Amino acid sequence: MGAPAKTSPTPAKRPAGAGLLAAELRVAVMRTSRRLRAEAASRDISPGQYSVLAGILNGPLTVGELAEREQIQAPSMTRIVNGLETAGYVTRGDNPQDRRQVLVHVTEAGTAVLQRARSRRTQWLAKRVAALTPEERATLHEAARILQEMSAT
C-alpha cells in the first residue's frame, strides 16, 4: 500500500533516558501495529475476527475464554463468533468438560483466511525491511530480539 515511508536522519546511537525511549518505542510499536492490522484488513475478515481466529488456531476455546482473551464482553464475542460461523471460518462443538458450554473450533477455511492475512502483513513489512541498509537491518534485528525478551517477562 504505497512506498515505504522515509525516516528522518537521526544519529545511530542517541542517548535517551528510559522514559523518553519508552515513549518513542510505544509510539513506534503502536503505529507499526496499527499499520500491520490495516495491511491485513480485507473483505474476508475484520481485525477482531482475525484476532479470534489466531486465538483458536492452536486449539478450541469457549466464547467466554475468547471474550476474556480479547478483553471484551461475552455478547460482543458472540457476535464476532456468529459472523465467523456464518462465513464458514469456525464451527461450534460440545465442550467435554462442561456440557453447558460450547467450544469454538477453526475450520480449514478459517485457517486459510488467517494465513492469507498473515501473509499480507509479512509482505508489507518485508518490503519495508528490504529498503533498509544492512546496518539498519542489523539494528532492527537486535531491537526485535530485545523487544521479544521484554515482552516475554
C-alpha positions in Angstrom: 0.0 0.0 0.0 2.3 2.8 -1.1 6.0 3.4 -0.9 8.0 2.8 2.3 8.0 5.9 4.5 11.3 7.7 4.7 12.6 8.2 8.2 14.3 11.4 9.2 18.1 11.1 9.6 19.0 10.5 13.2 22.3 9.6 14.9 22.7 5.8 15.0 23.1 5.9 18.8 21.3 8.7 20.5 21.5 8.6 24.3 18.0 8.8 25.8 16.5 8.4 29.2 14.4 5.4 29.9 11.2 7.5 29.9 11.9 9.2 26.6 13.0 5.9 24.9 9.9 4.1 26.3 7.6 6.9 24.9 9.4 6.6 21.5 9.1 2.8 21.4 5.4 2.9 22.4 4.6 5.3 19.6 6.6 3.3 17.0 5.2 -0.1 18.1 1.6 1.2 18.2 1.9 2.9 14.7 3.5 -0.3 13.3 0.9 -2.5 14.9 -1.9 -0.3 13.5 -0.4 -0.3 10.1 0.0 -4.1 10.1 -3.6 -4.5 11.1 -4.6 -2.2 8.2 -2.5 -4.2 5.8 -4.2 -7.5 6.9 -7.7 -5.9 6.6 -9.7 -7.4 3.8 -13.2 -8.1 2.8 -12.8 -11.5 4.3 -12.2 -10.7 8.0 -12.1 -7.8 10.3 -9.3 -7.2 12.8 -11.5 -8.6 15.6 -12.2 -11.7 13.6 -8.5 -12.1 12.8 -7.7 -12.0 16.5 -10.3 -14.6 17.3 -9.1 -16.9 14.5 -5.5 -16.5 15.7 -6.6 -17.3 19.3 -8.2 -20.6 18.4 -5.6 -21.7 15.8 -3.9 -24.0 18.3 -7.0 -25.3 19.9 -10.6 -24.5 20.6 -11.8 -22.1 23.3 -15.2 -21.2 24.7 -16.9 -17.9 23.8 -16.2 -16.8 27.4 -12.5 -17.7 27.2 -12.3 -15.8 23.8 -14.0 -12.8 25.3 -11.6 -12.7 28.3 -8.6 -13.1 26.0 -9.8 -10.2 23.8 -10.9 -8.2 26.8 -14.5 -7.7 25.6 -17.9 -8.7 26.9 -19.3 -12.1 26.0 -22.2 -10.8 23.9 -19.7 -8.9 21.7 -17.7 -12.0 21.3 -20.8 -14.0 20.4 -21.5 -11.5 17.6 -17.9 -12.0 16.3 -18.2 -15.8 16.5 -21.6 -15.7 14.8 -20.1 -13.8 11.9 -17.1 -16.2 11.6 -19.5 -19.2 11.8 -21.8 -17.7 9.1 -18.7 -17.2 6.9 -17.6 -20.8 7.5 -14.5 -19.9 9.3 -15.4 -21.5 12.7 -17.7 -24.2 14.0 -19.1 -24.8 17.5 -18.8 -28.1 19.2 -19.6 -29.7 22.6 -17.3 -29.0 25.5 -16.5 -32.3 27.1 -15.6 -30.6 30.4 -18.9 -28.7 30.7 -21.9 -29.6 28.6 -23.4 -26.1 29.2 -20.7 -24.5 27.1 -19.6 -24.9 23.5 -16.1 -24.8 22.1 -15.3 -22.7 19.1 -13.1 -24.5 16.5 -11.3 -23.0 13.5 -12.2 -24.6 10.1 -9.9 -25.2 7.2 -11.4 -22.1 5.5 -10.7 -20.1 8.7 -7.1 -21.3 8.8 -6.7 -20.3 5.1 -8.1 -16.8 5.5 -5.9 -16.3 8.6 -2.8 -17.4 6.7 -3.7 -15.0 3.8 -4.0 -12.1 6.2 -0.7 -13.0 7.9 1.0 -13.2 4.6 -0.2 -9.7 3.6 1.2 -8.4 6.9 4.5 -10.1 6.4 4.8 -8.9 2.7 4.1 -5.4 3.8 6.8 -5.5 6.5 9.3 -7.4 4.3 9.0 -4.7 1.6 10.0 -2.0 4.2 12.8 -4.1 5.7 14.2 -4.7 2.2 14.5 -1.0 1.7 16.8 -0.6 4.8 20.6 -0.5 4.7 22.4 -3.6 6.1 23.3 -1.7 9.2 19.7 -0.6 9.8 18.5 -4.2 9.3 21.1 -5.4 11.8 19.9 -2.8 14.3 16.3 -3.8 13.7 17.2 -7.5 14.2 18.8 -6.7 17.5 15.8 -4.5 18.5 13.4 -7.3 17.6 15.3 -9.7 19.8 15.3 -7.2 22.7 11.6 -6.5 22.3 10.8 -10.2 22.3 12.7 -10.6 25.5 11.0 -7.7 27.1 7.5 -8.9 26.2 8.3 -12.4 27.5 8.6 -11.2 31.0 
